[in-house]
Amino acid sequence: MIVGTAGHIDHGKTSLVLALTGVNVDRLPEEKKRGITIELGYAAMKVPGQNSIAFVDVPGHEKLVRTMIAGASGIDFALILIAADDGVMPQTREHLSILSLLGLSRGAVVITKADKVDASLLAQRELEAKQIIASTSLAGSPVCCVSSTTGEGIDTLKQLIIKAQTHEVQQQAHPVQPALKADLQAAHFGARMDLDRVFTLDGLGTVVAGCLRQGNVKVGDSLCLAHEPTQAYRVRSLQCHNQSVQQVAAGQRCAIGLAGLERSQVERGQTLCDPRIALSTQRFEAWLTLLPEEAKALRSGTLVHLHMGTQEVMATVAVLGQSSLEPGASALVQLVVQQPVHVWWGDPLVLRDASATRTLAGGLVLEPHGLLRYRQTPTRLTYLRQQHQPLIQSRFVAALQDMPFGLDAAHWWRANGLVDWPFVPTDIPHVVADQHQRWFIAAPHFGPMRALVVDALTAFHTRWPDEVGPDVQRARRLALPKMPETLWTLLLEQLVRMGDVVLNRGFVQLPAHSEQLREADQIIADKTLPLLLNGAVDPPWVRDLAGTLCLPEVQVRMTLARLAKMGGTYKIVNDLYYHPQVVTEMASLIRKLVAQEGHVTAASFRDAVGLGRKRAIQILEFFDRIGFLRRVGDHHLLRPGTVLFPVVGS
């Protein structure tokens, strides 16, 4: 369990942590000189027979609220401190508001410096404490009176904290999303941690520290910085409460030594995570509550400071479904940030005004991938409201209902911080899934979509009966032009498996459709195909074929064009046709090059096949055109999940 302090400056937060743990968490010379906390401080309290309890000491100065939010975002139990001689002060109220906005419901109010006032004033402070938390998420929390100087009440407070940890172990509760993350340590959650400290140690190299938000981390695991998901770093060492360990679990504060990570590559405020859940976004939707004490409503277009864990960026608010958000009310919003952030469903957030002098609102993330257009349609708003619930199965069903083209499992996992299913998706009624459970769609959406594909192919065969069918990408444009390519590929696989359509050498056709060449064309095809096969990667052009066969060039050209429409040849450029066997072999070669380098270029393909650069470019552009590759700059990438030229045996 992680315990965090909160309260006004000079109300005894650091002294209380020292009294509870024996550790002075003020480590900076300026902190010791001025007697105030500037950076987050960390300590641990050993509990016989239980895990140690971690403490996070936050600064109380009004100019350091951003640091306080970073520290408070990872705690499980809050100690709200009120000095007996001062009473409730401005930062007491602001810190309490922040804790409430973060959804923290477990804690205690601690009246410090009890030795400095008489009994009547102490009783008054206790009453004030109960009143100030009455309208917050911490309502009903116990109130303790202590003195860090004399030790009065310290043992009682210790026992209260230990009891809270025991209760947490029994219940495994989470303050924001209890039903979703009843077990944050479960294997189906990917590990992630907001970094609040980065330093180097002799013999260990770069070390990052923070609270592990979810998942488990073991020595030897591979983790990445969320903004660089392709660059993984091996976990070299783990420490928890200054003790070397082999594994840490969600809810624990830890330090992680990472092999290969330079100090200059990482900084506080970044996110460390399992590469499988890494995501970045500049637009996301959330459920937001405006503080009741705000003087005016929050309107769309308002510029704010967004705090999420240790991340802080400027953002613009768009209130969804209504013109503004009134004080004390809650609503759906979209937040557009000025630089990418790393968020997942259920992450708590806090908004402060543009000058960072006042806390405005708080809430939690509902959808990490916000829409640029159609964000306020009734369907979208209904979907977002349905995402504001803790039961993950219900959110999955809502997502299916909102997505007419189906749901990419990997994409949905990532948005929810998952690396595996926490439930059996095929047990949910009226859900259609592909063979490998990569794509899911609600049955009411699947029927009409299936009919559109069949109708489009029927129309194509009626208009062009001599052609085998449209290629994969053309079929998508004819049937479902708005469907994302990745989902289209998965849909096509499902329709093939169900027997609705057939994939014939890269072309899509109905099972009942058959095409035949005319007798004269078949005679020419029988003569040209062996020549194309013998030519391998450098076959003869149409004019050369015509000369070799002593046939009219126009007749050879028309025959090969008809043959290409039936899938019997592949047209690379005008008057240049390749045999299907050769094209399949080149596709296999491209797969190998991509497996080695992650992409293929004109130069690497040229060297691999022994052709000139111009021909290599023409062939790669052909593979781009039919949907096997996708060009990004000078690189050609294999389209994810392509059904063209499958690996033999897959």
C-alpha positions as CSV (number, residue, x, y, z in Angstrom):
1,M,0.0,0.0,0.0
2,I,1.2,3.5,-0.7
3,V,0.3,6.3,1.7
4,G,0.5,9.9,0.6
5,T,0.5,13.1,2.7
6,A,-1.5,16.3,1.8
7,G,-2.0,19.6,3.3
8,H,-0.9,23.2,3.6
9,I,2.8,24.2,3.8
10,D,4.4,23.9,7.3
11,H,1.6,21.7,8.6
12,G,4.1,19.0,9.5
13,K,3.8,16.5,6.6
14,T,7.5,15.7,6.5
15,S,7.8,15.6,10.3
16,L,4.9,13.1,10.4
17,V,6.6,10.8,7.9
18,L,9.8,11.0,9.9
19,A,7.8,10.1,13.1
20,L,6.1,7.1,11.4
21,T,9.0,5.7,9.4
22,G,12.2,7.1,10.9
23,V,13.2,8.6,7.5
24,N,13.7,12.2,6.7
25,V,12.5,12.5,3.2
26,D,13.8,16.0,2.6
27,R,17.0,15.2,0.6
28,L,17.7,18.4,-1.2
29,P,20.0,21.0,0.5
30,E,17.5,23.7,-0.2
31,E,14.7,21.7,1.5
32,K,16.8,21.2,4.6
33,K,17.9,24.8,4.6
34,R,14.4,26.3,4.2
35,G,12.6,23.6,6.1
36,I,10.0,23.0,3.3
37,T,9.4,20.2,0.9
38,I,10.1,21.0,-2.8
39,E,10.3,17.6,-4.4
40,L,8.4,14.4,-3.7
41,G,9.9,12.5,-0.8
42,Y,9.7,8.7,-0.2
43,A,10.0,6.4,2.8
44,A,8.8,3.0,4.0
45,M,7.4,1.7,7.2
46,K,8.2,-1.9,8.1
47,V,5.3,-3.9,9.3
48,P,6.0,-7.3,11.0
49,G,4.5,-10.2,9.0
50,Q,3.2,-7.9,6.2
51,N,4.6,-5.9,3.2
52,S,6.2,-2.6,4.0
53,I,4.0,0.4,3.6
54,A,5.4,3.1,1.3
55,F,5.0,6.8,2.0
56,V,5.0,9.7,-0.5
57,D,5.5,13.1,1.0
58,V,4.2,15.9,-1.2
59,P,5.0,19.7,-1.1
60,G,2.4,22.0,0.4
61,H,3.4,25.3,-1.2
62,E,0.8,26.7,-3.6
63,K,3.4,27.0,-6.4
64,L,4.2,23.3,-6.1
65,V,0.7,21.9,-6.6
66,R,1.8,20.3,-9.9
67,T,4.3,18.2,-7.9
68,M,1.6,17.4,-5.3
69,I,-0.7,16.0,-8.1
70,A,2.2,13.9,-9.5
71,G,2.7,12.4,-6.0
72,A,-1.0,12.0,-5.2
73,S,-1.8,10.2,-8.4
74,G,-0.3,6.9,-7.3
75,I,-1.4,6.7,-3.7
76,D,-3.9,4.3,-2.1
77,F,-4.4,6.0,1.2
78,A,-4.3,9.7,2.0
79,L,-3.3,11.5,5.2
80,I,-4.8,15.0,5.1
81,L,-2.8,17.1,7.6
82,I,-4.2,20.2,9.4
83,A,-2.0,22.0,11.9
84,A,-3.8,22.5,15.2
85,D,-2.4,26.0,15.6
86,D,-3.3,27.2,12.0
87,G,-6.5,25.2,11.2
88,V,-7.8,24.7,7.7
89,M,-5.8,26.8,5.1
90,P,-6.0,27.4,1.3
91,Q,-3.8,24.4,0.3
92,T,-5.6,22.2,2.7
93,R,-8.8,22.8,0.7
94,E,-7.1,22.5,-2.7
95,H,-5.2,19.3,-1.8
96,L,-8.5,17.8,-0.5
97,S,-10.3,18.8,-3.7
98,I,-7.5,17.2,-5.8
99,L,-7.7,14.0,-3.8
100,S,-11.5,13.9,-4.3
101,L,-11.1,14.6,-8.0
102,L,-8.6,11.7,-8.3
103,G,-11.3,9.5,-6.8
104,L,-9.4,8.6,-3.7
105,S,-11.8,7.3,-1.0
106,R,-9.5,5.9,1.6
107,G,-7.7,8.0,4.1
108,A,-7.6,9.9,7.4
109,V,-7.4,13.5,8.6
110,V,-4.5,14.1,10.9
111,I,-4.5,17.1,13.3
112,T,-0.8,17.8,13.8
113,K,1.0,19.9,16.4
114,A,-1.5,18.8,19.0
115,D,0.9,19.7,21.8
116,K,0.8,23.4,20.8
117,V,-2.9,24.1,21.6
118,D,-5.3,23.4,24.5
119,A,-8.0,20.8,24.5
120,S,-10.8,23.1,23.5
121,L,-9.1,24.3,20.4
122,L,-8.1,20.8,19.5
123,A,-11.7,19.7,19.8
124,Q,-12.7,22.6,17.5
125,R,-10.1,21.5,14.9
126,E,-11.5,18.0,15.0
127,L,-15.0,19.3,14.2
128,E,-13.6,21.5,11.4
129,A,-11.8,18.5,9.9
130,K,-15.0,16.4,9.9
131,Q,-16.9,19.3,8.2
132,I,-14.3,19.9,5.5
133,I,-14.3,16.3,4.3
134,A,-18.1,15.8,4.6
135,S,-18.7,16.8,0.9
136,T,-15.7,14.9,-0.5
137,S,-14.9,11.4,-1.5
138,L,-13.1,11.0,1.9
139,A,-16.3,11.7,3.9
140,G,-16.5,9.7,7.1
141,S,-12.7,9.1,7.3
142,P,-11.3,9.0,10.8
143,V,-9.7,12.0,12.5
144,C,-6.5,11.5,14.5
145,C,-4.7,14.1,16.7
146,V,-0.9,13.7,16.9
147,S,2.3,15.4,17.8
148,S,5.5,14.5,15.8
149,T,7.5,16.3,18.5
150,T,6.2,14.4,21.6
151,G,5.0,11.2,19.8
152,E,1.4,11.7,21.0
153,G,-1.0,9.7,18.8
154,I,1.7,8.4,16.5
155,D,1.2,4.7,17.6
156,T,-2.6,5.1,17.1
157,L,-2.1,6.5,13.6
158,K,0.3,3.7,12.8
159,Q,-2.2,1.0,13.8
160,L,-4.9,2.8,11.7
161,I,-2.6,2.7,8.6
162,I,-1.7,-1.0,9.2
163,K,-5.3,-1.9,9.5
164,A,-6.0,-0.1,6.2
165,Q,-3.3,-2.1,4.5
166,T,-4.7,-5.4,5.9
167,H,-8.2,-4.4,4.5
168,E,-6.6,-3.6,1.1
169,V,-5.0,-7.0,0.9
170,Q,-8.3,-8.6,1.7
171,Q,-10.4,-6.6,-0.7
172,Q,-7.8,-5.7,-3.4
173,A,-9.9,-2.6,-4.0
174,H,-9.1,0.2,-6.4
175,P,-10.4,3.8,-5.8
176,V,-11.4,4.7,-9.4
177,Q,-12.3,1.4,-11.1
178,P,-13.0,-1.3,-8.5
179,A,-14.8,-3.8,-10.7
180,L,-12.5,-3.5,-13.7
181,K,-9.2,-3.7,-11.8
182,A,-10.1,-5.8,-8.8
183,D,-6.7,-7.5,-9.3
184,L,-4.3,-5.0,-10.9
185,Q,-1.6,-7.7,-10.6
186,A,-3.4,-10.1,-12.8
187,A,-1.5,-11.4,-15.9
188,H,-4.0,-9.9,-18.4
189,F,-2.9,-6.3,-17.5
190,G,0.3,-4.9,-19.0
191,A,2.7,-3.3,-16.6
192,R,3.0,0.5,-16.6
193,M,4.5,3.1,-14.4
194,D,4.5,7.0,-14.4
195,L,8.1,8.1,-13.8
196,D,8.6,10.6,-10.9
197,R,12.4,10.0,-10.5
198,V,15.2,9.3,-12.9
199,F,18.9,8.9,-11.8
200,T,22.0,6.9,-12.4
201,L,23.9,4.5,-10.0
202,D,27.3,3.0,-10.4
203,G,27.1,-0.5,-11.6
204,L,23.4,-0.2,-12.5
205,G,23.3,2.6,-15.0
206,T,20.0,4.4,-15.5
207,V,17.3,3.8,-12.9
208,V,13.7,5.0,-13.0
209,A,11.3,5.1,-10.1
210,G,7.6,5.4,-9.6
211,C,4.4,3.6,-8.5
212,L,3.6,0.5,-10.6
213,R,0.0,1.3,-11.7
214,Q,-0.9,-2.1,-13.0
215,G,0.6,-5.5,-14.0
216,N,3.7,-7.2,-12.7
217,V,7.4,-6.6,-13.5
218,K,10.1,-9.3,-13.2
219,V,13.9,-9.1,-13.6
220,G,14.5,-9.9,-17.3
221,D,11.3,-8.5,-18.6
222,S,11.3,-6.0,-21.5
223,L,9.7,-2.6,-21.1
224,C,9.6,0.5,-23.2
225,L,8.9,4.2,-22.9
226,A,5.4,4.7,-24.1
227,H,6.4,7.2,-26.7
228,E,9.0,4.7,-28.2
229,P,7.1,1.4,-28.3
230,T,9.6,-0.3,-30.7
231,Q,12.6,0.3,-28.4
232,A,12.5,-2.2,-25.6
233,Y,14.8,-2.2,-22.5
234,R,15.6,-5.2,-20.4
235,V,14.9,-5.0,-16.7
236,R,18.3,-5.4,-15.1
237,S,17.4,-4.9,-11.5
238,L,14.4,-4.1,-9.2
239,Q,14.3,-2.5,-5.8
240,C,11.4,-2.0,-3.5
241,H,11.8,-0.1,-0.2
242,N,15.6,-0.2,-0.7
243,Q,15.6,-4.0,-1.0
244,S,16.6,-5.9,-4.1
245,V,13.7,-8.1,-5.4
246,Q,13.0,-10.3,-8.3
247,Q,9.4,-9.1,-8.9
248,V,7.1,-6.2,-8.1
249,A,3.4,-6.0,-8.4
250,A,0.8,-3.3,-9.0
251,G,0.4,-0.8,-6.2
252,Q,4.0,-1.1,-5.1
253,R,6.5,1.7,-5.3
254,C,9.8,0.6,-7.0
255,A,13.0,1.5,-8.7
256,I,13.8,-0.2,-12.0
257,G,17.3,-0.5,-13.5
258,L,17.1,-0.7,-17.3
259,A,19.8,-2.1,-19.5
260,G,20.7,0.0,-22.6
261,L,18.8,3.1,-21.5
262,E,20.9,6.3,-21.4
263,R,20.1,8.9,-18.8
264,S,19.6,11.5,-21.6
265,Q,16.9,9.4,-23.1
266,V,14.4,9.5,-20.2
267,E,13.0,12.1,-17.9
268,R,10.4,12.5,-15.2
269,G,6.9,12.7,-16.5
270,Q,7.3,10.0,-19.0
271,T,5.6,6.6,-18.9
272,L,7.3,3.2,-18.7
273,C,5.1,0.2,-19.9
274,D,4.8,-3.1,-21.5
275,P,5.3,-2.6,-25.3
276,R,2.1,-4.4,-26.0
277,I,0.0,-1.6,-24.4
278,A,2.0,1.4,-25.4
279,L,-0.1,4.2,-26.9
280,S,0.1,7.9,-27.5
281,T,-2.8,10.3,-28.2
282,Q,-3.4,14.0,-28.6
283,R,-7.2,13.7,-28.4
284,F,-9.2,11.7,-25.9
285,E,-12.6,11.7,-24.2
286,A,-13.3,11.8,-20.5
287,W,-15.9,12.2,-17.8
288,L,-15.2,15.5,-16.0
289,T,-16.6,17.1,-12.8
290,L,-16.2,20.8,-12.2
291,L,-15.5,21.8,-8.6
292,P,-18.6,23.3,-6.9
293,E,-16.7,26.4,-5.7
294,E,-15.9,27.5,-9.2
295,A,-17.5,30.9,-9.9
296,K,-18.4,30.2,-13.5
297,A,-19.1,27.4,-15.9
298,L,-16.4,25.7,-18.0
299,R,-17.0,26.3,-21.7
300,S,-15.6,24.7,-24.8
301,G,-12.4,26.2,-26.0
302,T,-11.0,26.8,-22.5
303,L,-7.3,26.4,-22.2
304,V,-6.2,24.4,-19.2
305,H,-3.2,22.6,-17.6
306,L,-3.9,18.9,-17.7
307,H,-2.3,16.7,-15.0
308,M,-2.3,12.9,-15.4
309,G,0.1,11.0,-13.1
310,T,3.4,12.7,-13.6
311,Q,2.4,14.0,-17.0
312,E,1.6,17.7,-17.4
313,V,0.5,19.4,-20.7
314,M,-1.6,22.2,-22.0
315,A,-5.0,21.1,-23.3
316,T,-8.2,22.6,-24.8
317,V,-11.5,21.5,-23.4
318,A,-14.5,20.6,-25.6
319,V,-17.7,20.0,-23.6
320,L,-19.7,17.3,-25.4
321,G,-23.5,17.2,-25.7
322,Q,-24.1,20.6,-24.0
323,S,-22.8,24.2,-24.3
324,S,-21.0,24.3,-20.9
325,L,-20.2,22.5,-17.7
326,E,-21.8,24.2,-14.6
327,P,-20.0,24.3,-11.2
328,G,-20.5,21.0,-9.3
329,A,-21.9,19.2,-12.4
330,S,-20.3,16.5,-14.5
331,A,-20.3,15.9,-18.2
332,L,-18.6,14.3,-21.1
333,V,-15.6,16.2,-22.6
334,Q,-13.0,15.9,-25.2
335,L,-9.5,17.1,-24.3
336,V,-7.1,18.1,-27.2
337,V,-3.5,18.3,-25.9
338,Q,-0.7,20.2,-27.4
339,Q,1.7,17.3,-27.3
340,P,1.1,13.5,-27.1
341,V,0.1,12.0,-23.8
342,H,-0.1,8.4,-22.7
343,V,-3.5,7.5,-21.3
344,W,-5.7,4.4,-20.7
345,W,-9.3,3.8,-19.8
346,G,-10.0,4.8,-16.2
347,D,-6.9,7.0,-15.7
348,P,-7.7,9.9,-13.3
349,L,-7.0,13.5,-14.4
350,V,-6.9,16.9,-12.9
351,L,-7.4,20.3,-14.7
352,R,-6.0,23.6,-13.5
353,D,-6.5,27.0,-15.1
354,A,-4.2,28.3,-17.8
355,S,-2.0,30.2,-15.3
356,A,-1.8,27.1,-13.1
357,T,-3.0,29.0,-10.0
358,R,-6.3,27.2,-9.4
359,T,-7.6,23.7,-9.6
360,L,-10.8,23.6,-11.8
361,A,-11.9,20.0,-12.3
362,G,-11.1,16.4,-12.4
363,G,-12.3,13.1,-13.8
364,L,-11.3,9.9,-15.6
365,V,-10.5,8.8,-19.1
366,L,-13.3,7.0,-21.0
367,E,-11.8,6.7,-24.5
368,P,-8.1,7.2,-25.3
369,H,-8.7,7.6,-29.0
370,G,-10.9,10.6,-29.4
371,L,-12.7,11.4,-32.7
372,L,-11.8,14.5,-34.8
373,R,-15.2,14.4,-36.5
374,Y,-18.6,13.3,-35.4
375,R,-17.6,13.5,-31.7
376,Q,-21.1,14.9,-30.7
377,T,-23.4,12.5,-32.5
378,P,-26.1,10.9,-30.4
379,T,-24.5,7.5,-31.1
380,R,-21.1,8.6,-30.0
381,L,-22.4,10.2,-26.8
382,T,-24.3,7.1,-25.9
383,Y,-21.2,5.0,-26.4
384,L,-19.1,7.3,-24.2
385,R,-21.7,7.2,-21.4
386,Q,-21.7,3.4,-21.6
387,Q,-17.9,3.5,-21.1
388,H,-18.5,5.3,-17.8
389,Q,-18.9,2.0,-15.9
390,P,-16.5,-0.3,-14.2
391,L,-17.6,-3.7,-15.6
392,I,-15.3,-4.4,-18.5
393,Q,-17.6,-6.9,-20.2
394,S,-20.3,-4.2,-20.4
395,R,-17.8,-1.8,-21.9
396,F,-16.8,-4.4,-24.5
397,V,-20.4,-4.9,-25.5
398,A,-20.9,-1.1,-25.8
399,A,-17.9,-0.8,-28.0
400,L,-19.2,-3.5,-30.3
401,Q,-22.5,-1.7,-30.6
402,D,-20.7,1.5,-31.5
403,M,-18.5,0.0,-34.1
404,P,-20.4,-1.0,-37.3
405,F,-17.2,-2.4,-38.9
406,G,-16.2,-4.4,-35.8
407,L,-13.6,-4.2,-33.2
408,D,-9.8,-4.9,-33.5
409,A,-9.0,-6.9,-30.4
410,A,-5.4,-5.7,-30.1
411,H,-6.5,-2.0,-30.4
412,W,-9.2,-2.5,-27.7
413,W,-6.7,-4.3,-25.4
414,R,-4.2,-1.5,-25.7
415,A,-6.8,1.2,-24.9
416,N,-7.7,-0.7,-21.7
417,G,-4.1,-1.6,-20.7
418,L,-4.7,-5.3,-21.4
419,V,-2.4,-8.0,-22.9
420,D,-4.9,-10.8,-22.8
421,W,-8.7,-11.3,-22.3
422,P,-9.9,-10.9,-18.7
423,F,-13.1,-12.8,-19.8
424,V,-14.1,-15.1,-22.6
425,P,-15.4,-12.8,-25.4
426,T,-17.1,-15.6,-27.3
427,D,-19.3,-16.3,-24.3
428,I,-21.0,-13.0,-24.9
429,P,-24.3,-13.5,-26.8
430,H,-24.7,-12.2,-30.4
431,V,-21.0,-11.7,-31.1
432,V,-19.3,-12.9,-34.2
433,A,-15.5,-13.5,-34.1
434,D,-12.8,-14.5,-36.6
435,Q,-11.0,-17.8,-36.2
436,H,-8.1,-16.4,-34.2
437,Q,-10.3,-13.9,-32.1
438,R,-8.5,-10.9,-33.5
439,W,-11.8,-9.3,-34.8
440,F,-15.2,-9.1,-33.2
441,I,-18.5,-7.7,-34.4
442,A,-22.0,-7.5,-33.1
443,A,-24.3,-9.9,-35.0
444,P,-26.7,-7.1,-35.9
445,H,-23.9,-5.3,-37.7
446,F,-22.4,-8.4,-39.3
447,G,-25.5,-9.5,-41.2
448,P,-25.9,-6.3,-43.3
449,M,-22.2,-6.0,-43.9
450,R,-22.0,-9.6,-45.1
451,A,-24.9,-8.8,-47.5
452,L,-23.1,-5.7,-48.9
453,V,-20.1,-7.7,-49.8
454,V,-22.1,-10.4,-51.5
455,D,-24.2,-7.8,-53.4
456,A,-21.1,-5.9,-54.5
457,L,-19.5,-9.1,-55.9
458,T,-22.8,-10.1,-57.6
459,A,-23.0,-6.8,-59.4
460,F,-19.3,-7.0,-60.4
461,H,-19.8,-10.5,-61.9
462,T,-22.9,-9.4,-63.7
463,R,-21.2,-6.5,-65.3
464,W,-17.9,-8.2,-66.1
465,P,-18.7,-12.0,-66.4
466,D,-15.3,-12.8,-68.0
467,E,-13.3,-11.4,-65.0
468,V,-12.3,-13.5,-62.0
469,G,-13.4,-10.6,-59.6
470,P,-12.1,-7.4,-58.1
471,D,-8.8,-7.5,-56.3
472,V,-8.9,-7.2,-52.5
473,Q,-8.6,-3.5,-52.2
474,R,-11.1,-2.8,-55.1
475,A,-13.6,-5.2,-53.4
476,R,-13.4,-3.1,-50.3
477,R,-14.0,0.1,-52.2
478,L,-17.0,-1.5,-53.9
479,A,-18.6,-3.0,-50.8
480,L,-17.4,-1.1,-47.7
481,P,-15.3,1.9,-48.7
482,K,-15.3,3.4,-45.2
483,M,-14.1,0.2,-43.5
484,P,-10.5,0.4,-42.2
485,E,-8.2,-1.8,-44.3
486,T,-7.1,-3.9,-41.3
487,L,-10.7,-4.7,-40.3
488,W,-11.5,-5.4,-44.0
489,T,-8.8,-8.0,-44.1
490,L,-10.2,-9.8,-41.0
491,L,-13.7,-9.6,-42.4
492,L,-12.6,-11.1,-45.7
493,E,-10.9,-14.0,-43.8
494,Q,-14.1,-14.6,-41.9
495,L,-16.3,-14.6,-45.1
496,V,-13.9,-17.0,-46.8
497,R,-14.0,-19.3,-43.8
498,M,-17.9,-19.2,-43.9
499,G,-17.9,-20.0,-47.6
500,D,-19.5,-16.7,-48.7
501,V,-16.6,-15.7,-50.9
502,V,-13.4,-17.2,-52.4
503,L,-10.0,-15.7,-52.7
504,N,-8.5,-16.6,-56.1
505,R,-4.9,-15.5,-56.5
506,G,-5.5,-12.1,-54.9
507,F,-9.0,-11.6,-56.4
508,V,-12.3,-11.9,-54.6
509,Q,-15.2,-13.8,-56.2
510,L,-18.4,-15.6,-55.3
511,P,-18.0,-19.4,-55.0
512,A,-20.5,-20.0,-57.9
513,H,-18.6,-17.7,-60.3
514,S,-16.5,-19.3,-63.0
515,E,-14.7,-17.7,-65.9
516,Q,-13.2,-19.1,-69.1
517,L,-11.1,-17.8,-71.9
518,R,-12.4,-18.0,-75.4
519,E,-10.8,-20.8,-77.5
520,A,-8.6,-18.5,-79.5
521,D,-7.4,-16.7,-76.4
522,Q,-6.7,-20.0,-74.7
523,I,-4.4,-21.1,-77.6
524,I,-2.4,-17.9,-77.2
525,A,-2.3,-18.2,-73.4
526,D,-1.0,-21.8,-73.6
527,K,1.9,-20.4,-75.7
528,T,2.7,-17.3,-73.7
529,L,2.5,-18.6,-70.1
530,P,5.5,-20.9,-70.5
531,L,7.5,-18.0,-71.9
532,L,6.5,-15.8,-68.9
533,L,7.5,-18.5,-66.5
534,N,10.8,-19.1,-68.2
535,G,11.5,-15.4,-68.0
536,A,11.1,-15.5,-64.2
537,V,11.7,-12.0,-62.7
538,D,12.5,-10.5,-66.1
539,P,9.9,-11.8,-68.5
540,P,9.6,-10.7,-72.1
541,W,7.4,-7.6,-73.0
542,V,4.3,-8.0,-75.1
543,R,6.1,-7.0,-78.3
544,D,8.8,-9.6,-77.7
545,L,6.2,-12.3,-77.0
546,A,4.4,-11.4,-80.2
547,G,7.7,-11.5,-82.2
548,T,8.7,-14.9,-80.7
549,L,5.3,-16.4,-81.4
550,C,4.8,-14.7,-84.8
551,L,1.5,-13.3,-83.7
552,P,-0.1,-9.9,-84.0
553,E,1.0,-7.7,-81.0
554,V,-2.5,-6.4,-80.4
555,Q,-3.9,-10.0,-80.2
556,V,-1.2,-11.0,-77.6
557,R,-1.9,-7.8,-75.6
558,M,-5.6,-8.4,-75.5
559,T,-5.2,-12.0,-74.5
560,L,-2.8,-11.2,-71.6
561,A,-5.1,-8.4,-70.4
562,R,-8.1,-10.9,-70.3
563,L,-5.9,-13.4,-68.6
564,A,-4.8,-10.9,-66.0
565,K,-8.5,-10.1,-65.2
566,M,-9.0,-13.8,-64.5
567,G,-5.9,-14.1,-62.3
568,G,-3.9,-16.0,-64.8
569,T,-1.2,-13.3,-65.0
570,Y,-0.2,-10.2,-63.1
571,K,0.2,-6.9,-64.9
572,I,3.1,-5.0,-63.4
573,V,3.1,-2.0,-65.9
574,N,1.6,-1.6,-69.4
575,D,2.7,-4.5,-71.7
576,L,4.6,-6.2,-68.9
577,Y,3.0,-9.3,-67.4
578,Y,4.4,-11.8,-64.8
579,H,3.5,-15.4,-64.2
580,P,1.5,-16.1,-61.0
581,Q,4.2,-18.5,-59.7
582,V,6.9,-15.9,-60.1
583,V,4.8,-13.2,-58.3
584,T,4.2,-15.6,-55.4
585,E,7.9,-16.3,-55.2
586,M,8.7,-12.5,-55.2
587,A,6.0,-12.0,-52.4
588,S,7.7,-14.7,-50.4
589,L,11.1,-13.0,-50.9
590,I,9.5,-9.7,-49.8
591,R,8.2,-11.3,-46.6
592,K,11.8,-12.5,-45.8
593,L,13.2,-9.0,-46.4
594,V,10.6,-7.4,-44.1
595,A,11.2,-10.0,-41.4
596,Q,14.9,-9.1,-41.5
597,E,14.7,-5.3,-41.7
598,G,11.1,-4.4,-40.8
599,H,10.6,-3.0,-44.4
600,V,11.8,-3.4,-48.0
601,T,13.3,-0.7,-50.1
602,A,13.9,-0.4,-53.9
603,A,17.6,-1.0,-53.2
604,S,17.2,-4.1,-51.0
605,F,14.7,-5.6,-53.4
606,R,16.9,-4.8,-56.4
607,D,19.8,-6.6,-54.8
608,A,17.8,-9.6,-53.8
609,V,16.2,-10.3,-57.2
610,G,19.1,-9.0,-59.4
611,L,17.1,-6.5,-61.4
612,G,17.7,-2.9,-62.2
613,R,16.4,-0.1,-59.9
614,K,13.6,1.0,-62.3
615,R,12.2,-2.5,-62.5
616,A,12.5,-3.1,-58.8
617,I,10.5,0.1,-58.2
618,Q,7.8,-1.0,-60.7
619,I,7.4,-4.3,-58.9
620,L,7.2,-2.8,-55.5
621,E,4.6,-0.3,-56.7
622,F,2.6,-3.2,-58.1
623,F,2.6,-4.8,-54.6
624,D,1.6,-1.5,-53.1
625,R,-1.3,-1.2,-55.6
626,I,-2.8,-4.6,-54.9
627,G,-2.7,-4.1,-51.1
628,F,0.2,-6.4,-50.2
629,L,2.6,-3.6,-49.3
630,R,2.1,0.0,-48.1
631,R,4.6,2.7,-49.0
632,V,5.8,5.1,-46.2
633,G,8.5,7.4,-47.6
634,D,11.2,5.3,-49.2
635,H,10.1,2.2,-47.3
636,H,7.5,-0.4,-48.3
637,L,5.8,-2.0,-45.3
638,L,3.9,-5.3,-45.2
639,R,0.2,-4.5,-44.7
640,P,-0.8,-6.0,-41.3
641,G,-2.8,-9.2,-41.7
642,T,-2.7,-9.2,-45.5
643,V,-4.5,-12.2,-47.0
644,L,-2.5,-12.0,-50.2
645,F,0.2,-14.5,-50.9
646,P,-0.1,-16.3,-47.6
647,V,2.8,-18.2,-46.1
648,V,2.6,-21.9,-47.1
649,G,1.3,-23.9,-44.1
650,S,-0.2,-20.9,-42.3
